[in-house]
Amino acid sequence: MSYQVEETTSEHPARRVRLHTNAHFAALVSAFEEAVPTLSDAEALAQVSGDWAGFIRGLQWESPSGFVRVATARPSDLLQQAGSTALSVVWLIAHHGIAARLFRHDPGTMLYSPLRVEAHTSREPGTTLSFEVPSTQLAGFGINKVTQAGAELDRALGDLLEDLGLPRPAALRR
């Protein structure tokens, strides 16, 4: 079976932020995972029970940043078997309130929501935390409301980083 396809290619800039910090890896991972609680899709569906606004208010109570972890991967657990000594964790974090608005304007925005955040060790002491700037990715859709939501994600991500004791990166300042 084959399908008819209309292909569209869009180019847009991306901005990756890498924060090299003197934080111990385990301490930063623990602080991040405490600040951004886990919430699976199944758990979220069970909590919504027809009251979206109440669900979002409840998330703000549980997670002041508004972010929840929808997935966690620890690639170093496997890749250390290939000889690497670095530690790494990757989180997918969602801000369901903002994601709902993004989805309403263009479901394709889910390519960039949830956000991907990665932390790793290196030869130098400390931990590196990396992520793509949400507003830069979302501006490529060319929809004003999506661009505005991207700026809100920038603000929320900057707030989260400050809550963790890290400075707000210049790319997330407005």
N, C-alpha and C positions, 0 to 999 in steps of 0.2 A: 504494500500500500504506500502511496506517496501523497503528500499534501501540497497544495498551492501555498506559496509563501511570498510575502512582500517584505523585502529586507530594507531596514533603515539603519544607518550608522550615524552615531552622534559622537563628536569629539568634545570633551570638556576638560578643563584643568583639574588636577587633583593636588591636594596639599596634605602631605604626611607630616605629622608632628612626632618627634622623638624626644622624650624627656629623659636625659641621663641624670639619675639621682643617686645620692649616697645611701638611700634606703636599702635595708637588707631585703633580699628577695622574699623570704618567707613572711616577713613582717608586712611588706607592701601587699602581697597576695592576700594575706589574712585581713588586712584593713579594707581592701577592695571588696572582698567577698562578704564582709560584714556590712559594708555600706550599701552594697547592691545585692539584695536577697534573691534567691532563686525562685522563679515562678515558671513552671512549665505551661505549655498551651492547655493541657488537660486541667491543670489546677486553675488557670485563669478562666476557662470556660465554666468550671464549677462555681467560681466566685461571682461571675457576672450575673447570673440568674435574672436576666432581663433588665437590670438596672446599671447601664453603662456609667452614668455619672457617679453613682454610688461606688462602683468598682474603682473608678479613677481616684475618687476621694480616699478610698481605702488604701490604694497604692501609695498615695502621698503620705499617709500616716505610717505605713510600713517602711517606706523608702523616701525620705525627704527630697532626694534628688529627682524622684519620679522614675528612675531607672530600675529595672529588674533584670536578672541574668536568666536568659532563656537557654543558654548552652555554655558549657565550659569544656575546653579541650586542653590536655596537657601533652603536647607533642613530644616533649623531651622524654617522657616515660618510654616511648617507643624508640625515638631517635638516639637515645643513649646506647641502645643496642648496636648502633652503627658506629659507635666510637665517640660521639659528641659528649662533652662534659657540661654544656650549657643547660640551664633550666629554663623552661618556657611554659607560659600558660596563655591561652587565648580565650577571651570571653565574648560572647554575643550579648549585648545589652539592649533592651528595648525600653522605650518611653511610650507606653501604650496610648497615652492621651494625645501626644503629637503624632504618633503613627496612624491613629484613626483619621486625623485630618489629612495626612499625606495620602493615605489610601483612597479617601473620598475624592481627591483631586486627580490622582493617577495611580492605579494599583501597581504600576511598574516601579514606583518609588520604593517598594519593598526590597528592591535590589540593594538599597542602602540603609534599610531599617529592618532589623536591629543593627546597631553599630558594632564594629569589630574593634576590640581593644586587646593589645598584646603586651605582655611583660616578659623580659628575659634577663638572664645574667650574661656577662661577657668576661673577657680576661681582666678588665678593670673592676675594682670593687664597686658594688652597688647594683642597681637595677635600671634597666631601660624600659620605659613605658611608651608604646607607640599606638597611633590611631590616625585615621584620615579625618580631615575637618568636614563635618557633616554638611555645612552650608555650601561648600565648594562642590561637593558631589551632587547635591540636590539642585543647585542653580542650573545645571545642565539640562534640566527638564523644561526650562523656559516658561514656567508657570509661576506667577508672582506669589500666590498663596503657598506654593511648595518652597519657594526661596525663603519666604518669611518663616515657615516652619523649620527650615534648615538653620536659620539664625537662632531660633528658639532652642534647637538641639545644641548649637554651639554654646549658648548661655548655660544650659543645663549641664553639659559636659564640663564646662569650666567651673561651675559651682561644685560639681562632684570632685574634681581634682583638688579644689581648695579645701573641701571637707576632709580630704585625705592628707592634708598638710603640704600639698604641692602648689607651686605658684600657677596662676592662670596663664597659659601660654598666650603669646601675642596674637596668634592666629585665632584665638577664641574671644578676643576683646572686641567690643563694639563701641 
